[in-house]
Amino acid sequence: MKIEQYLATILPSFKKDQILDDVRNTRVELREATLPAFEVAHGLLGHWKWKSGEVKDVASNFQRLVKGGNLVTVITEGLRDTVETLALAESFVMKSYNEEVVSQALTYQKANILQFIEAVAFVSRYSRKLLNFIFVNETRATAPDSVQKDALTPYEIKWIDDNLVTFCTAFAAVAQPVKKVEDAFDGIPEIVVKSSNADVLKAMAGGEKRLDPFRFGFIDAKMNLFYHVGKWLAEGQVERYNAAKEELRLVQLRKLNLEKIAEKKPDAALQQEIEYTESRVQGLNAKIAKMEAEYA
């Protein structure tokens, strides 16, 4: 959404420490769950030829909106860059934000940095869910009877579909070489955002591209509710991390299962462990979804 609209949706004020806390939680999630999940999966899926129509559609849309190449390879490499760009955004917050952050006093640069941090958290979360979506559909396409009907809930499938364009836009923004992101941050003017004369400010500052170099204006969704709700959801951060670790475990199991199926050596005990872990992940995600619905 446009920066003027974005500032109207976030909390009126919050502490600098709250932003840094969210950054650090996201960094831990990226390093300990999301990136490891893709590095595990890449060994198999990095050279895999997609069999399922569902994954082919996602891969086609991703290549059209982001760039070509194997879907899992591109995301894996992009997540490595994202670890570095998130650290860069954190350094900008530490050196340039006041201790009390007032949304209506934010400059275009600071607002972009906040959106960037929000985008990284969303990319991390969506990437893991997309990876499990890929494994379920590719395993089902390889051996239809080896996957439970409810391996993915209707809510999970809909969430992946509804948020794909947002993910592609956010991923393209945050998964860049760190120097390119730093130059983009440095090029955004330190002009306070004012919706009343936004067009004039844009003209004076050099146009929309300079004020929104990451194209966040094309994203309508709230990517991370921590900046939009009237209560800082510390409990939600804990549940998000717990879900991330369980999703990593599920990827590890599903990768092993798909390898065994491809080798025509199905393992019933492994499939039972997958079903158990699926139920844990779905329970955690349902809890997070309920919390988000209550505060959205």
TIMARKE-306664 format. One record per residue (C-alpha): residue number from 1; residue in three letters; x, y negated, z negated. Coordinates in pm, whole numbers. Example, Ala and Ser with C-alpha at 12.3 -4.5 7.8 and 13.67 -1.06 7.14 Angstrom:
2
<gupa resi="1" resn="ALA" xx="1230" yy="450" zz="-780"/>
<gupa resi="2" resn="SER" xx="1367" yy="106" zz="-714"/>
END
This chain:
296
<gupa resi="1" resn="MET" xx="0" yy="0" zz="0"/>
<gupa resi="2" resn="LYS" xx="109" yy="-359" zz="53"/>
<gupa resi="3" resn="ILE" xx="323" yy="-492" zz="-229"/>
<gupa resi="4" resn="GLU" xx="60" yy="-751" zz="-322"/>
<gupa resi="5" resn="GLN" xx="-198" yy="-472" zz="-359"/>
<gupa resi="6" resn="TYR" xx="52" yy="-247" zz="-536"/>
<gupa resi="7" resn="LEU" xx="118" yy="-502" zz="-810"/>
<gupa resi="8" resn="ALA" xx="-257" yy="-534" zz="-867"/>
<gupa resi="9" resn="THR" xx="-279" yy="-159" zz="-942"/>
<gupa resi="10" resn="ILE" xx="9" yy="-115" zz="-1187"/>
<gupa resi="11" resn="LEU" xx="15" yy="-193" zz="-1558"/>
<gupa resi="12" resn="PRO" xx="23" yy="-568" zz="-1642"/>
<gupa resi="13" resn="SER" xx="345" yy="-513" zz="-1833"/>
<gupa resi="14" resn="PHE" xx="574" yy="-241" zz="-1962"/>
<gupa resi="15" resn="LYS" xx="918" yy="-201" zz="-2111"/>
<gupa resi="16" resn="LYS" xx="1235" yy="-165" zz="-1910"/>
<gupa resi="17" resn="ASP" xx="1315" yy="138" zz="-2126"/>
<gupa resi="18" resn="GLN" xx="996" yy="306" zz="-2004"/>
<gupa resi="19" resn="ILE" xx="1111" yy="276" zz="-1644"/>
<gupa resi="20" resn="LEU" xx="1454" yy="413" zz="-1732"/>
<gupa resi="21" resn="ASP" xx="1294" yy="698" zz="-1924"/>
<gupa resi="22" resn="ASP" xx="1087" yy="792" zz="-1619"/>
<gupa resi="23" resn="VAL" xx="1396" yy="770" zz="-1396"/>
<gupa resi="24" resn="ARG" xx="1590" yy="1002" zz="-1623"/>
<gupa resi="25" resn="ASN" xx="1304" yy="1252" zz="-1644"/>
<gupa resi="26" resn="THR" xx="1274" yy="1252" zz="-1267"/>
<gupa resi="27" resn="ARG" xx="1650" yy="1297" zz="-1228"/>
<gupa resi="28" resn="VAL" xx="1646" yy="1600" zz="-1460"/>
<gupa resi="29" resn="GLU" xx="1352" yy="1745" zz="-1268"/>
<gupa resi="30" resn="LEU" xx="1533" yy="1693" zz="-937"/>
<gupa resi="31" resn="ARG" xx="1862" yy="1841" zz="-1051"/>
<gupa resi="32" resn="GLU" xx="1729" yy="2130" zz="-1260"/>
<gupa resi="33" resn="ALA" xx="1422" yy="2240" zz="-1064"/>
<gupa resi="34" resn="THR" xx="1348" yy="2083" zz="-726"/>
<gupa resi="35" resn="LEU" xx="1691" yy="2088" zz="-562"/>
<gupa resi="36" resn="PRO" xx="1782" yy="2432" zz="-705"/>
<gupa resi="37" resn="ALA" xx="1453" yy="2571" zz="-568"/>
<gupa resi="38" resn="PHE" xx="1540" yy="2451" zz="-218"/>
<gupa resi="39" resn="GLU" xx="1898" yy="2572" zz="-240"/>
<gupa resi="40" resn="VAL" xx="1767" yy="2916" zz="-337"/>
<gupa resi="41" resn="ALA" xx="1513" yy="2914" zz="-55"/>
<gupa resi="42" resn="HIS" xx="1749" yy="2776" zz="207"/>
<gupa resi="43" resn="GLY" xx="1954" yy="3095" zz="218"/>
<gupa resi="44" resn="LEU" xx="1651" yy="3270" zz="366"/>
<gupa resi="45" resn="LEU" xx="1425" yy="3003" zz="515"/>
<gupa resi="46" resn="GLY" xx="1700" yy="2786" zz="660"/>
<gupa resi="47" resn="HIS" xx="1716" yy="3019" zz="960"/>
<gupa resi="48" resn="TRP" xx="1363" yy="3161" zz="940"/>
<gupa resi="49" resn="LYS" xx="1127" yy="3149" zz="1237"/>
<gupa resi="50" resn="TRP" xx="786" yy="3036" zz="1109"/>
<gupa resi="51" resn="LYS" xx="514" yy="3297" zz="1148"/>
<gupa resi="52" resn="SER" xx="210" yy="3137" zz="985"/>
<gupa resi="53" resn="GLY" xx="-3" yy="2875" zz="1157"/>
<gupa resi="54" resn="GLU" xx="-26" yy="2677" zz="833"/>
<gupa resi="55" resn="VAL" xx="351" yy="2633" zz="804"/>
<gupa resi="56" resn="LYS" xx="390" yy="2566" zz="1176"/>
<gupa resi="57" resn="ASP" xx="141" yy="2279" zz="1143"/>
<gupa resi="58" resn="VAL" xx="323" yy="2130" zz="844"/>
<gupa resi="59" resn="ALA" xx="661" yy="2163" zz="1017"/>
<gupa resi="60" resn="SER" xx="527" yy="2000" zz="1334"/>
<gupa resi="61" resn="ASN" xx="382" yy="1702" zz="1143"/>
<gupa resi="62" resn="PHE" xx="701" yy="1664" zz="938"/>
<gupa resi="63" resn="GLN" xx="918" yy="1663" zz="1249"/>
<gupa resi="64" resn="ARG" xx="691" yy="1405" zz="1412"/>
<gupa resi="65" resn="LEU" xx="685" yy="1173" zz="1109"/>
<gupa resi="66" resn="VAL" xx="1038" yy="1223" zz="972"/>
<gupa resi="67" resn="LYS" xx="1283" yy="1407" zz="1198"/>
<gupa resi="68" resn="GLY" xx="1349" yy="1738" zz="1366"/>
<gupa resi="69" resn="GLY" xx="1532" yy="2044" zz="1252"/>
<gupa resi="70" resn="ASN" xx="1437" yy="2328" zz="1023"/>
<gupa resi="71" resn="LEU" xx="1188" yy="2196" zz="765"/>
<gupa resi="72" resn="VAL" xx="1358" yy="2353" zz="462"/>
<gupa resi="73" resn="THR" xx="1707" yy="2250" zz="578"/>
<gupa resi="74" resn="VAL" xx="1606" yy="1888" zz="630"/>
<gupa resi="75" resn="ILE" xx="1434" yy="1867" zz="290"/>
<gupa resi="76" resn="THR" xx="1726" yy="2036" zz="112"/>
<gupa resi="77" resn="GLU" xx="1975" yy="1790" zz="259"/>
<gupa resi="78" resn="GLY" xx="1741" yy="1500" zz="189"/>
<gupa resi="79" resn="LEU" xx="1698" yy="1598" zz="-175"/>
<gupa resi="80" resn="ARG" xx="2075" yy="1590" zz="-221"/>
<gupa resi="81" resn="ASP" xx="2072" yy="1231" zz="-94"/>
<gupa resi="82" resn="THR" xx="1776" yy="1152" zz="-318"/>
<gupa resi="83" resn="VAL" xx="1968" yy="1241" zz="-633"/>
<gupa resi="84" resn="GLU" xx="2216" yy="967" zz="-537"/>
<gupa resi="85" resn="THR" xx="1958" yy="708" zz="-428"/>
<gupa resi="86" resn="LEU" xx="1765" yy="754" zz="-753"/>
<gupa resi="87" resn="ALA" xx="2085" yy="684" zz="-947"/>
<gupa resi="88" resn="LEU" xx="2129" yy="369" zz="-738"/>
<gupa resi="89" resn="ALA" xx="1773" yy="254" zz="-816"/>
<gupa resi="90" resn="GLU" xx="1842" yy="316" zz="-1185"/>
<gupa resi="91" resn="SER" xx="2152" yy="96" zz="-1170"/>
<gupa resi="92" resn="PHE" xx="1946" yy="-188" zz="-1015"/>
<gupa resi="93" resn="VAL" xx="1690" yy="-158" zz="-1296"/>
<gupa resi="94" resn="MET" xx="1960" yy="-165" zz="-1563"/>
<gupa resi="95" resn="LYS" xx="2132" yy="-476" zz="-1429"/>
<gupa resi="96" resn="SER" xx="1841" yy="-683" zz="-1297"/>
<gupa resi="97" resn="TYR" xx="1521" yy="-610" zz="-1492"/>
<gupa resi="98" resn="ASN" xx="1420" yy="-797" zz="-1807"/>
<gupa resi="99" resn="GLU" xx="1347" yy="-594" zz="-2120"/>
<gupa resi="100" resn="GLU" xx="977" yy="-678" zz="-2081"/>
<gupa resi="101" resn="VAL" xx="857" yy="-622" zz="-1723"/>
<gupa resi="102" resn="VAL" xx="556" yy="-831" zz="-1623"/>
<gupa resi="103" resn="SER" xx="402" yy="-708" zz="-1298"/>
<gupa resi="104" resn="GLN" xx="283" yy="-1049" zz="-1179"/>
<gupa resi="105" resn="ALA" xx="635" yy="-1190" zz="-1222"/>
<gupa resi="106" resn="LEU" xx="807" yy="-922" zz="-1016"/>
<gupa resi="107" resn="THR" xx="1006" yy="-1024" zz="-711"/>
<gupa resi="108" resn="TYR" xx="986" yy="-839" zz="-380"/>
<gupa resi="109" resn="GLN" xx="1317" yy="-671" zz="-456"/>
<gupa resi="110" resn="LYS" xx="1214" yy="-551" zz="-801"/>
<gupa resi="111" resn="ALA" xx="872" yy="-437" zz="-677"/>
<gupa resi="112" resn="ASN" xx="1037" yy="-235" zz="-400"/>
<gupa resi="113" resn="ILE" xx="1272" yy="-72" zz="-650"/>
<gupa resi="114" resn="LEU" xx="977" yy="25" zz="-869"/>
<gupa resi="115" resn="GLN" xx="795" yy="174" zz="-570"/>
<gupa resi="116" resn="PHE" xx="1115" yy="357" zz="-475"/>
<gupa resi="117" resn="ILE" xx="1139" yy="519" zz="-820"/>
<gupa resi="118" resn="GLU" xx="774" yy="615" zz="-800"/>
<gupa resi="119" resn="ALA" xx="830" yy="764" zz="-453"/>
<gupa resi="120" resn="VAL" xx="1121" yy="982" zz="-574"/>
<gupa resi="121" resn="ALA" xx="905" yy="1133" zz="-850"/>
<gupa resi="122" resn="PHE" xx="634" yy="1211" zz="-595"/>
<gupa resi="123" resn="VAL" xx="879" yy="1359" zz="-342"/>
<gupa resi="124" resn="SER" xx="1024" yy="1587" zz="-609"/>
<gupa resi="125" resn="ARG" xx="682" yy="1711" zz="-713"/>
<gupa resi="126" resn="TYR" xx="543" yy="1755" zz="-361"/>
<gupa resi="127" resn="SER" xx="857" yy="1930" zz="-233"/>
<gupa resi="128" resn="ARG" xx="830" yy="2212" zz="-487"/>
<gupa resi="129" resn="LYS" xx="462" yy="2266" zz="-418"/>
<gupa resi="130" resn="LEU" xx="526" yy="2263" zz="-44"/>
<gupa resi="131" resn="LEU" xx="799" yy="2525" zz="-86"/>
<gupa resi="132" resn="ASN" xx="565" yy="2759" zz="-271"/>
<gupa resi="133" resn="PHE" xx="301" yy="2693" zz="-3"/>
<gupa resi="134" resn="ILE" xx="556" yy="2797" zz="260"/>
<gupa resi="135" resn="PHE" xx="650" yy="3117" zz="80"/>
<gupa resi="136" resn="VAL" xx="288" yy="3224" zz="25"/>
<gupa resi="137" resn="ASN" xx="189" yy="3168" zz="387"/>
<gupa resi="138" resn="GLU" xx="503" yy="3320" zz="539"/>
<gupa resi="139" resn="THR" xx="478" yy="3625" zz="314"/>
<gupa resi="140" resn="ARG" xx="112" yy="3666" zz="401"/>
<gupa resi="141" resn="ALA" xx="192" yy="3635" zz="773"/>
<gupa resi="142" resn="THR" xx="465" yy="3898" zz="736"/>
<gupa resi="143" resn="ALA" xx="265" yy="4144" zz="525"/>
<gupa resi="144" resn="PRO" xx="-101" yy="4036" zz="470"/>
<gupa resi="145" resn="ASP" xx="-172" yy="4283" zz="190"/>
<gupa resi="146" resn="SER" xx="126" yy="4175" zz="-19"/>
<gupa resi="147" resn="VAL" xx="-19" yy="3840" zz="-129"/>
<gupa resi="148" resn="GLN" xx="-308" yy="3783" zz="-366"/>
<gupa resi="149" resn="LYS" xx="-604" yy="3596" zz="-219"/>
<gupa resi="150" resn="ASP" xx="-578" yy="3332" zz="-494"/>
<gupa resi="151" resn="ALA" xx="-197" yy="3293" zz="-475"/>
<gupa resi="152" resn="LEU" xx="-279" yy="2933" zz="-385"/>
<gupa resi="153" resn="THR" xx="-592" yy="2773" zz="-526"/>
<gupa resi="154" resn="PRO" xx="-820" yy="2564" zz="-302"/>
<gupa resi="155" resn="TYR" xx="-709" yy="2258" zz="-501"/>
<gupa resi="156" resn="GLU" xx="-340" yy="2330" zz="-430"/>
<gupa resi="157" resn="ILE" xx="-402" yy="2377" zz="-58"/>
<gupa resi="158" resn="LYS" xx="-609" yy="2058" zz="-37"/>
<gupa resi="159" resn="TRP" xx="-347" yy="1861" zz="-234"/>
<gupa resi="160" resn="ILE" xx="-72" yy="1968" zz="8"/>
<gupa resi="161" resn="ASP" xx="-287" yy="1875" zz="308"/>
<gupa resi="162" resn="ASP" xx="-416" yy="1543" zz="170"/>
<gupa resi="163" resn="ASN" xx="-71" yy="1419" zz="69"/>
<gupa resi="164" resn="LEU" xx="143" yy="1534" zz="363"/>
<gupa resi="165" resn="VAL" xx="159" yy="1195" zz="535"/>
<gupa resi="166" resn="THR" xx="237" yy="1022" zz="204"/>
<gupa resi="167" resn="PHE" xx="513" yy="1276" zz="143"/>
<gupa resi="168" resn="CYS" xx="665" yy="1224" zz="487"/>
<gupa resi="169" resn="THR" xx="667" yy="846" zz="444"/>
<gupa resi="170" resn="ALA" xx="810" yy="865" zz="91"/>
<gupa resi="171" resn="PHE" xx="1068" yy="1128" zz="186"/>
<gupa resi="172" resn="ALA" xx="1191" yy="920" zz="481"/>
<gupa resi="173" resn="ALA" xx="1233" yy="627" zz="241"/>
<gupa resi="174" resn="VAL" xx="1424" yy="794" zz="-42"/>
<gupa resi="175" resn="ALA" xx="1619" yy="1069" zz="137"/>
<gupa resi="176" resn="GLN" xx="1874" yy="842" zz="301"/>
<gupa resi="177" resn="PRO" xx="2249" yy="784" zz="259"/>
<gupa resi="178" resn="VAL" xx="2300" yy="585" zz="-58"/>
<gupa resi="179" resn="LYS" xx="2483" yy="299" zz="119"/>
<gupa resi="180" resn="LYS" xx="2191" yy="249" zz="356"/>
<gupa resi="181" resn="VAL" xx="1949" yy="226" zz="61"/>
<gupa resi="182" resn="GLU" xx="2182" yy="-11" zz="-124"/>
<gupa resi="183" resn="ASP" xx="2198" yy="-240" zz="179"/>
<gupa resi="184" resn="ALA" xx="1818" yy="-232" zz="204"/>
<gupa resi="185" resn="PHE" xx="1781" yy="-325" zz="-165"/>
<gupa resi="186" resn="ASP" xx="2034" yy="-606" zz="-128"/>
<gupa resi="187" resn="GLY" xx="1849" yy="-740" zz="174"/>
<gupa resi="188" resn="ILE" xx="1514" yy="-779" zz="-2"/>
<gupa resi="189" resn="PRO" xx="1471" yy="-1136" zz="-127"/>
<gupa resi="190" resn="GLU" xx="1432" yy="-1222" zz="-493"/>
<gupa resi="191" resn="ILE" xx="1107" yy="-1412" zz="-431"/>
<gupa resi="192" resn="VAL" xx="818" yy="-1364" zz="-673"/>
<gupa resi="193" resn="VAL" xx="530" yy="-1181" zz="-508"/>
<gupa resi="194" resn="LYS" xx="223" yy="-1405" zz="-470"/>
<gupa resi="195" resn="SER" xx="-84" yy="-1267" zz="-296"/>
<gupa resi="196" resn="SER" xx="-225" yy="-1619" zz="-247"/>
<gupa resi="197" resn="ASN" xx="46" yy="-1717" zz="0"/>
<gupa resi="198" resn="ALA" xx="183" yy="-1377" zz="106"/>
<gupa resi="199" resn="ASP" xx="179" yy="-1459" zz="478"/>
<gupa resi="200" resn="VAL" xx="377" yy="-1779" zz="426"/>
<gupa resi="201" resn="LEU" xx="632" yy="-1598" zz="210"/>
<gupa resi="202" resn="LYS" xx="672" yy="-1325" zz="469"/>
<gupa resi="203" resn="ALA" xx="736" yy="-1580" zz="742"/>
<gupa resi="204" resn="MET" xx="992" yy="-1763" zz="526"/>
<gupa resi="205" resn="ALA" xx="1165" yy="-1439" zz="422"/>
<gupa resi="206" resn="GLY" xx="1203" yy="-1302" zz="772"/>
<gupa resi="207" resn="GLY" xx="892" yy="-1090" zz="815"/>
<gupa resi="208" resn="GLU" xx="730" yy="-775" zz="681"/>
<gupa resi="209" resn="LYS" xx="1026" yy="-550" zz="764"/>
<gupa resi="210" resn="ARG" xx="1258" yy="-740" zz="532"/>
<gupa resi="211" resn="LEU" xx="1005" yy="-741" zz="247"/>
<gupa resi="212" resn="ASP" xx="909" yy="-375" zz="294"/>
<gupa resi="213" resn="PRO" xx="1214" yy="-198" zz="443"/>
<gupa resi="214" resn="PHE" xx="1100" yy="143" zz="317"/>
<gupa resi="215" resn="ARG" xx="752" yy="116" zz="473"/>
<gupa resi="216" resn="PHE" xx="575" yy="165" zz="141"/>
<gupa resi="217" resn="GLY" xx="296" yy="-48" zz="285"/>
<gupa resi="218" resn="PHE" xx="185" yy="261" zz="480"/>
<gupa resi="219" resn="ILE" xx="124" yy="458" zz="159"/>
<gupa resi="220" resn="ASP" xx="-223" yy="424" zz="11"/>
<gupa resi="221" resn="ALA" xx="-187" yy="674" zz="-273"/>
<gupa resi="222" resn="LYS" xx="-65" yy="617" zz="-628"/>
<gupa resi="223" resn="MET" xx="245" yy="835" zz="-622"/>
<gupa resi="224" resn="ASN" xx="322" yy="840" zz="-995"/>
<gupa resi="225" resn="LEU" xx="44" yy="759" zz="-1241"/>
<gupa resi="226" resn="PHE" xx="290" yy="653" zz="-1512"/>
<gupa resi="227" resn="TYR" xx="294" yy="303" zz="-1361"/>
<gupa resi="228" resn="HIS" xx="-80" yy="277" zz="-1310"/>
<gupa resi="229" resn="VAL" xx="-256" yy="402" zz="-1624"/>
<gupa resi="230" resn="GLY" xx="-326" yy="220" zz="-1946"/>
<gupa resi="231" resn="LYS" xx="-138" yy="478" zz="-2152"/>
<gupa resi="232" resn="TRP" xx="219" yy="591" zz="-2106"/>
<gupa resi="233" resn="LEU" xx="177" yy="965" zz="-2064"/>
<gupa resi="234" resn="ALA" xx="469" yy="1114" zz="-2255"/>
<gupa resi="235" resn="GLU" xx="274" yy="1441" zz="-2276"/>
<gupa resi="236" resn="GLY" xx="236" yy="1435" zz="-1899"/>
<gupa resi="237" resn="GLN" xx="612" yy="1404" zz="-1856"/>
<gupa resi="238" resn="VAL" xx="664" yy="1716" zz="-2067"/>
<gupa resi="239" resn="GLU" xx="402" yy="1913" zz="-1874"/>
<gupa resi="240" resn="ARG" xx="548" yy="1794" zz="-1542"/>
<gupa resi="241" resn="TYR" xx="890" yy="1926" zz="-1642"/>
<gupa resi="242" resn="ASN" xx="746" yy="2257" zz="-1766"/>
<gupa resi="243" resn="ALA" xx="561" yy="2301" zz="-1436"/>
<gupa resi="244" resn="ALA" xx="880" yy="2219" zz="-1243"/>
<gupa resi="245" resn="LYS" xx="1077" yy="2492" zz="-1420"/>
<gupa resi="246" resn="GLU" xx="802" yy="2749" zz="-1366"/>
<gupa resi="247" resn="GLU" xx="777" yy="2652" zz="-998"/>
<gupa resi="248" resn="LEU" xx="1151" yy="2709" zz="-962"/>
<gupa resi="249" resn="ARG" xx="1109" yy="3055" zz="-1112"/>
<gupa resi="250" resn="LEU" xx="820" yy="3124" zz="-876"/>
<gupa resi="251" resn="VAL" xx="1031" yy="3024" zz="-574"/>
<gupa resi="252" resn="GLN" xx="1310" yy="3258" zz="-687"/>
<gupa resi="253" resn="LEU" xx="1065" yy="3546" zz="-717"/>
<gupa resi="254" resn="ARG" xx="888" yy="3473" zz="-391"/>
<gupa resi="255" resn="LYS" xx="1215" yy="3448" zz="-201"/>
<gupa resi="256" resn="LEU" xx="1324" yy="3789" zz="-333"/>
<gupa resi="257" resn="ASN" xx="983" yy="3934" zz="-252"/>
<gupa resi="258" resn="LEU" xx="987" yy="3806" zz="107"/>
<gupa resi="259" resn="GLU" xx="1337" yy="3948" zz="158"/>
<gupa resi="260" resn="LYS" xx="1222" yy="4289" zz="34"/>
<gupa resi="261" resn="ILE" xx="913" yy="4281" zz="254"/>
<gupa resi="262" resn="ALA" xx="1119" yy="4182" zz="558"/>
<gupa resi="263" resn="GLU" xx="1342" yy="4482" zz="483"/>
<gupa resi="264" resn="LYS" xx="1029" yy="4699" zz="447"/>
<gupa resi="265" resn="LYS" xx="1110" yy="4766" zz="79"/>
<gupa resi="266" resn="PRO" xx="808" yy="4624" zz="-109"/>
<gupa resi="267" resn="ASP" xx="839" yy="4609" zz="-488"/>
<gupa resi="268" resn="ALA" xx="514" yy="4643" zz="-682"/>
<gupa resi="269" resn="ALA" xx="672" yy="4537" zz="-1013"/>
<gupa resi="270" resn="LEU" xx="812" yy="4222" zz="-853"/>
<gupa resi="271" resn="GLN" xx="472" yy="4136" zz="-708"/>
<gupa resi="272" resn="GLN" xx="315" yy="4174" zz="-1053"/>
<gupa resi="273" resn="GLU" xx="574" yy="3934" zz="-1196"/>
<gupa resi="274" resn="ILE" xx="490" yy="3688" zz="-919"/>
<gupa resi="275" resn="GLU" xx="119" yy="3707" zz="-1005"/>
<gupa resi="276" resn="TYR" xx="196" yy="3641" zz="-1373"/>
<gupa resi="277" resn="THR" xx="416" yy="3340" zz="-1290"/>
<gupa resi="278" resn="GLU" xx="154" yy="3213" zz="-1044"/>
<gupa resi="279" resn="SER" xx="-104" yy="3207" zz="-1322"/>
<gupa resi="280" resn="ARG" xx="132" yy="3010" zz="-1548"/>
<gupa resi="281" resn="VAL" xx="205" yy="2754" zz="-1275"/>
<gupa resi="282" resn="GLN" xx="-163" yy="2718" zz="-1188"/>
<gupa resi="283" resn="GLY" xx="-250" yy="2670" zz="-1556"/>
<gupa resi="284" resn="LEU" xx="11" yy="2397" zz="-1600"/>
<gupa resi="285" resn="ASN" xx="-89" yy="2221" zz="-1279"/>
<gupa resi="286" resn="ALA" xx="-455" yy="2235" zz="-1376"/>
<gupa resi="287" resn="LYS" xx="-367" yy="2072" zz="-1708"/>
<gupa resi="288" resn="ILE" xx="-171" yy="1797" zz="-1531"/>
<gupa resi="289" resn="ALA" xx="-453" yy="1742" zz="-1282"/>
<gupa resi="290" resn="LYS" xx="-702" yy="1708" zz="-1569"/>
<gupa resi="291" resn="MET" xx="-481" yy="1453" zz="-1743"/>
<gupa resi="292" resn="GLU" xx="-441" yy="1255" zz="-1422"/>
<gupa resi="293" resn="ALA" xx="-817" yy="1259" zz="-1359"/>
<gupa resi="294" resn="GLU" xx="-881" yy="1128" zz="-1711"/>
<gupa resi="295" resn="TYR" xx="-645" yy="834" zz="-1673"/>
<gupa resi="296" resn="ALA" xx="-664" yy="759" zz="-1300"/>
END
